[in-house]
Amino acid sequence: MAAVVVENVTKQYGALTALAGVSLRIEEGEVFCLLGPNGAGKTTLVEILEGHRGRAGGDVRVLGFDPAQGGRAFRDRIGIVLQHGGLDDELTVAETTRYYRSLYARPRRAEDVIALVGLQSKAHTRVKTLSGGQRRRLELALGIVGEPDLLFLDEPTTGFDPSARRQAWDLVRALRAGGKTILLTTHYMDEAQALADRIAVIAKGRIVAEGTPDTLGDRHRLDARIRFRLPAGVAFADLPPSLQHAGSTPNGRCELRTADPVPLLRDLTTWATARNLDLDELSVDRPTLEDVYLELTRE
């Protein structure tokens, strides 16, 4: 069953078209990641789904509601973590969490939420003394304190150190395991790769690609890349013909592209072993999610 259904949604700001017929579907219980460059229409679309901005045309259903008219019943079922949240600096972490908790019909215990985001030791600390990463953790706590069915996460780990980011990822996974639906926006491709069940890329107000992290933009069908540094005294022309046909030497390194890397690896290692040569910096990979994203969104 779908938690979010968007059909041919449009939005204009004067002469600027922010959304030009966007359609997508988010299933219940999945982490759906929306990627796009600044100015692509991503924020406008998310704000329409949250009920914070009206649309010019098309249809939107979020948890069965039209978010533009959902009212209290709708807002009780969603949680929002904004990219730049507003917090009262004079309140403590516990006071802030308890206040937000009071706004919902079926909230979680404040103490439990504070523990989930790792702020137990800061529960009685004023917000103004928190670090940037700690403030971001508090904003995450406020997003989940109402026990939402659908959680909007806008750049949720900005300002986190690597350890805190992994803890936040574990929290997102736990929420998904508990049946929550999550709409995530992020500029970290490793975050999208690690968390998303599906990804949509928006550019110039249109969805230009949609799929899993591994299939987005036919990533799983793109050529693999074999890279290594040529041994000292060896020229590209010294390689076996099969490698020369598939390869090039950008920036002093050899790069081979092929749909099936196994035969080329066999030829390469056989050639190197017969000559007692080392293959420094040897690696085999396919284009990363970031590579695919940049290709999809380039002008």
N, C-alpha and C positions, 0 to 999 in steps of 0.2 A: 504493500500500500504506500502511496506517495505522501510524504510530509509536505512537500512543496511542489506546486505545478505552476509554471510560468508559460504563457502562450502569447507570442507575438506582441510583447510589451514594448511600447515606445515612450520616449520622453525627450522633450526639447527644452532648451533654454534660449529663447529668442531664436536667432538663426542657427544656433548650435544644436545638432542632434546628438544627444547623449546616449540614447538607446534606439536602435533601428530595427525593431522586430525581434527581440530576444525571446527564445523559448528554451526551457530546460525543465528537468524533473529530478527531484531529490527523494530517494526512498527513505522510509522510516528506518532508523537504526544505522544509517551509514554516515561516514565522514565524507562530506563533499567539499572539495577545495575549488575556490574560484580564483584564478590567476589572471593578471592583466597589468599592463603598464599604467603609469599615472595618466589620467585623462581618458582611459579606455571605456569608462562607464561602469566600472566595478562598484564604486561607492554608491552611485545613484541606484543601481540595481539592488544592492543590499539594503539601502535605506527604504526602498519601496517595499521590500519583503518584510522589513521591521515595522512598517506602518508609519514611518517618519517622513515619507515623501510621497506625493501623489504621482500617478502615471498619466500619460496623455491618452494611451490606448492599450488594448490587449486585456488579458485576464490573468489574475493572480489568485491562487489559493494556498494559504499557509496553515497547516493543521486544520483544514476545512474552512478557514475564515478568509474573507477578503480583508487583508491587513489594514486597508484604508478605513474600514468600518468595524473592526473587530472589537474595540473597546476593552473593558476590564477582563472579560472572559478570555480574550485573545492574549493580552499582555501577561496574564497569570501563567501562561503556558510557554512563554519564551524567555530566554535569558540573553543578555547582550553584553559583550566585552568590547567596548569601543577602543579605537586606536589611541585616542587621547581622552581619557576619562576625567571627570571632575570630582574631586574628593575634598571634604572639609578637613583642612590641615589641623584643626584644633581637637578633633575627635580622635579617640584611640582606635586601633584596629578592631577591637571587640565592640566598641560603641557603634562604629560604622557598620559592621556586619549585622549587629542586632537591629539597627535602624532599617537597613535594607530588607532584612528578614520580615520585619513587621508589615511590609508592603504587599506580601504575597499570601495567598489563601492556604497553601500547604507547603510551607518552607522546611528546609533542613535545619538542624540545630546549628547555631552559630559556631559553637566550639568544634563541631565536626568539620565544618567547612574551613575554618581557620587551620585546623590540623591537616586537611587535605592539601592545602597549598603551602604547607611548611612554615607557617607564621606563628606557631604556638608561643615561641619565645618573645614575640613582638605583640602579643595580644593586648597588653596594657600600655603600649607605646603610642605616642601621638603620631598621626599620619605625617606631619611635617618633618619628622626626624627619620623617616624611612628612606632607604636608597631607592634609586629608580627601579631596580629589579624587584624590590620588596613592594613598592607601590603597584607594580604590574601584577604581582601575585595577589595583592588585595583586590584589585579590579577583577581578577579571575574569580576570586572567592565570591564577590558580589554578583557575578554573572550566573553562578550555580546555586546560590543560597535559596532561590525560589523553587528549586527542584524542577527546572524547565524540561519540557519534552523536546524542545528545539533550542539549541544554543548557537548564537552567532558569535564567532571569535574573529575579531579584526586585528591581525598582526599580534597574536596573543603573547609571543615570547620576545618581543622587542625589548632590549635592555637586559635580557637574561644572560647569565654566564652559562657555559656549556652544561654544567651540572644541573642548574635550575631548568634549562631548556628540556633536558631529558626527563626530569621530574614532571614537567608540564605535559610532555608527550605521554608519559605513563598515566597521568590524570585523564587526558583526552581518551586514551584507549579504555580506561576503566569506565568512563561515562558511556562510551559506545557499547561496551560489554553489558552495561546496565540498561541498554535499549534506547539511549538518547540519540537524537539526530543532531548532527553538528555541521554547520556551514562555516568553513574556515577560509579566511583570506590571509595570504602570507607572501612575502618576497623571498623567503628561504626555500629553495628548491629541495633541499634535503628534508625539510619539515613536511613539504607536500608529499615527497616520496615515502616518508616514514609513516604518515598518518592517514592519507587519503585513500578511500575506497575508489572514488572516481574524481576526475578533475575536468573542469571546463576552463577554456582560455577565452577571454573576451578581449577584443581589440576593435577600436573605432566603433564601439556600440553594437558589435555583433559577436556572437559565439563563433569562433573560428575553428575550434576543435574540442572534442570531448572524448574521454576514455579513462581507462585505469592508468596509474603512473607508468606502467610498462608498455601500454599500447597507445598512449596519446601520440597523435601525429604519426601513427604507424611506426613508432619507435622500435618495436620488436622486429620489424622487417628491414630496418636500416642496416647498412653494412657495418660489420665489426671493423675495428682499427687495431692493427698490430704495429706497435711502435718500439723502436730500439735505436741505440746509438751505434753507428758503424764502427767496428774496431779500427784502431790506428793503422794506417797504411792500406786500408781497404776502401776502394771506391764503389759507388753505387753500381757501376758497370761490372764489377766483379761478382755480383750476386747472381744466383741462378735466373734464367729467363722468366720462370714463373713468378718470381718475386719482383723482377723489374717491371713486368707487365702490370702488376697490381699496385706498384709503389711510386713514391716520390720522396724527396729529401728536403722538406721545409726546415729551416733553422738548424741545419746540421744534423738533424735526426731523420731516420728512415721511418716512413709511415706507409703501411700497406692497408688497402681497403678491400674487403671481400665479404660476400654473404656467408661463406662457410670458412671459418679461419683454420680448421683442422688441417687440411692439405697443405696450406701455406706454412703453417707452423712446423709441420713435418719436414717440408723442404728446407726451411730455414735452419732448424736445429740439426738436421742431417748435414747440411753444408757447413755449419759452424763446427760441429763435432769433428768432421773429417779434417778440418784445418786447425783444430785445437784453438779455436777463437772463443772469446767471451762475448756475450751479447748484453752489454750494460743497458740498464733502464728498460729491459724488455717488459712490455705490458700488452694485455689484450682486453679491449672493452668495446662496448657499443656506445653510440651517442648518449650523453646524459640527458636527464629531464631538462636541465638548464639549456643544453644545446637545442633541443627540440622547441622549448619555449621561445628562445631567441629567434629561431627560424620562423615560428608561427607569428610572432608579433613585430618582426622587422618591417620597416616601411616598404 
